[in-house]
């Protein structure tokens, strides 16, 4: 199974950008308790490699590395325990590392040309960033020429508009500071993280056969 299967099943990945991360394992546990089981820790977070190593030990959570800009960072992230890689833009050198290591890659893109380039480089999904620049309709438009590509909008996706992106054809959406505000992460407010994660999940449209409680409890 791909490390991204959980993300596609839940239709959400949480991106953590925080200047202070006191306990990456506790953070991942709090997100999972709220129903978000795929977590991206970014290279904009200080000491991210240590946090990746800690978070990768949490059972039931798939942890990847985001804002991967170079092949060196990609290899370091995989050595630390990252199970998938995410780039903010088209990055052939990072794609080469992902192929060599046989790990999933979400590659950032915005224009149709960039989307095609990311797909050609072997991206398992294309992260449309910044999604807020064009909104949900843009995903529907991209699926015209690229009907089979898995698109994951990132940037400006909230509990209130996530369902619109999914309805427009997104394979999954990205939860960000609305679920993991930097101040809450710095304060280790794990109950608050769980509450916001549960609220985000509650706003996603249910699949056929899903029960009323999807929080993992």
Buried (B, 14 or more C-beta within 10 A) or exposed (E): EEBBEBBBEBBBBBBBBBEEBEBBBBBBBBBBBBBBBBBBBBBBBEEBBEBBBBBBEBEEBBBBBBBBBBBEBBBBBBEBBBBBBBBBBBBBBBBBBBEEBEBBBBBBBBEEEBBBBBBEBBBBBBBBBBBEEBBBEBBBBBBEEBEEBBBBBBBBBBBEBBBBBBEBBBBBBBBBBBBBBBEBBEEBBBEBBBBBBBBBBBEBEEEEEEEEEBBBE
